[in-house]
Amino acid sequence: MKKIFAVLLLQSFLFYYSFCQVTSIAKDENKIIDGHPSWIMQGNIYEVNVRQFTLEGTFNAFAKHLDRIKEMGVQTIWFMPINPISKTDRKGSLGSYYAVSDYTSINPEFGTLEDFKNIVQLIHKKGMKVIIDWVPNHTGADNKWLTEQPDFFVKDSNGKAAVAVDWADTRQLNYKNNVMQDSMIAAMKYWITNTDIDGFRCDVAWNVPAVFWRKCIPQLKSMKNIFMLAEGDSAYLPESGFDAVYPWRMFKMMIKVAAGERPAFALDSIKRDFDNIYPANTIKMYFTSNHDENSWNKADYGVFPGDVHAPFAVFTQTMAGSVPLIYGGQEEPVLRAIQFFDKDPMVFNKLQRAAFYKTLLNLRKRNIALSPDASFKKVNAGNDKFVYAFVREKGNKKVLVVLNFSDKPQPIIINDKSLFGNAQNVFKNEKEMISNKEWNLKPWGYAVYEYDSN
């Protein structure tokens, strides 16, 4: 009897412990920090081009990479559009992901709805999050709404649905139509309800009116503590409820610095503008490449070639207000423009940058000083035309970053006494004494120091 009682007592304890653990996780999942889901604050984003990620180009084939992606430290997976692609006016053999024919269906090229549900569930089991690419500005040229709801579209001079911008395979949606707005919101809700995704990356968000986002985003966030990323850099986007924006101006300045066209301190002018333009809690998704910049503008292999990539990647991972992006393939690295409208699979076998990214992603995860809301202070560490140094700090955590944005060795000297003392060189994985003793940083070099808690 005593043994039975002991077993029952142990089972009750384990049940209670498990219940508390689940409850604690649930509370963390619903926690808001500085207006954003707590889970994104020390997180990161990894963009997946499903068509090109594997030879098969399916969700199931991509799933085989999840363990290595998790091992690298990826926290949020962003799938490029998963919806069916229009056939009318299609570009290339397979068409653009961004010419959607049906907002509540899955692209059969990638698999089935069940396949997608399964991969979302698997990603969640591995402790990661999922956001999907959403195309609210326009549809494909044979989207079902064109016949079912023709008033959902802007009309051209001939009374036909107008082409969006200059993308011949798309048709422009009419945001003056409130029924269309409600239908768009309902379609977005469908994916939260039916697949349990954790947010959206909204394509061409800059061309969708604020009145829609102010109506849409609160409804979505009332369903789940989701993350909303806007492709755009207008101040009205975070003001309308988006958690994060694209810092295009900083990216373009990074390219000029990499080319030697502008000094390193030119990055400060962009940061000052961001501080003045955006609400204080705005997250910027810094990157050295994404699907657009890779396919059309030679990122990162052309604009940050070879060793040039590393200090700029460190910058994106550690800069104030940042939640950084890695475009799938950068860890290999895939050094070419990935085709946009045709099959062009990547191959992963060297993973030459995986350890580099893992060091940065794990640092972000464990150190609150790299949270978007942590403080930022520039540090005078050398010739500011080439050397860019700063400190991030929050609570009792502190990280020092020193970057050489030039093709020549740069002398480094730290005169800020608050930085003197032992610190962990993150990439060398060893303690170093920070003092005013001069040292050299190699061409396109970088050093990141993590300070012990006070």
Stockholm file with secondary structure:
# STOCKHOLM 1.0

chainA/1-454         MKKIFAVLLLQSFLFYYSFCQVTSIAKDENKIIDGHPSWIMQGNIYEVNVRQFTLEGTFNAFAKHLDRIKEMGVQTIWFMPINPISKTDRKGSLGSYYAVSDYTSINPEFGTLEDFKNIVQLIHKKGMKVIIDWVPNHTGADNKWLTEQPDFFVKDSNGKAAVAVDWADTRQLNYKNNVMQDSMIAAMKYWITNTDIDGFRCDVAWNVPAVFWRKCIPQLKSMKNIFMLAEGDSAYLPESGFDAVYPWRMFKMMIKVAAGERPAFALDSIKRDFDNIYPANTIKMYFTSNHDENSWNKADYGVFPGDVHAPFAVFTQTMAGSVPLIYGGQEEPVLRAIQFFDKDPMVFNKLQRAAFYKTLLNLRKRNIALSPDASFKKVNAGNDKFVYAFVREKGNKKVLVVLNFSDKPQPIIINDKSLFGNAQNVFKNEKEMISNKEWNLKPWGYAVYEYDSN
#=GR chainA/1-454 SS CHHHHHHHHHHHHHHHHHHHHHHHHHHHHTCEETTEEGGGTTCCEEEECHHHHSSSCSHHHHHTTHHHHHHHTCCEEEECCCSCBCCTTCCTTTCCTTSBSCTTSCCTTTCCHHHHHHHHHHHHHTTCEEEEEECCSEEETTCTHHHHCGGGBCBCTTSSBCCBTTBTTEEEBCTTCHHHHHHHHHHHHHHHHHHCCCEEEETTGGGSCHHHHHHHHHHHHHHSCCEEEESSCCTHHHHTTCSEECCHHHHHHHHHHHTTSSCTTHHHHHHHHHHHHSCTTCEECCCSCCHHHHHHHCTTTTTSCGGGHHHHHHHHHHSTTBCCEEETTTTTTCCSCCCSSSCCCCCCSCCTTHHHHHHHHHHHHHCGGGSTTSEEEEECCSCTTTEEEEEEEETTEEEEEEEECSSSCEEECCCCGGGCEEEEETTTTEEEEESSCCEEECTTCEEEEEECCC
#=GC SS_cons         CHHHHHHHHHHHHHHHHHHHHHHHHHHHHTCEETTEEGGGTTCCEEEECHHHHSSSCSHHHHHTTHHHHHHHTCCEEEECCCSCBCCTTCCTTTCCTTSBSCTTSCCTTTCCHHHHHHHHHHHHHTTCEEEEEECCSEEETTCTHHHHCGGGBCBCTTSSBCCBTTBTTEEEBCTTCHHHHHHHHHHHHHHHHHHCCCEEEETTGGGSCHHHHHHHHHHHHHHSCCEEEESSCCTHHHHTTCSEECCHHHHHHHHHHHTTSSCTTHHHHHHHHHHHHSCTTCEECCCSCCHHHHHHHCTTTTTSCGGGHHHHHHHHHHSTTBCCEEETTTTTTCCSCCCSSSCCCCCCSCCTTHHHHHHHHHHHHHCGGGSTTSEEEEECCSCTTTEEEEEEEETTEEEEEEEECSSSCEEECCCCGGGCEEEEETTTTEEEEESSCCEEECTTCEEEEEECCC
//
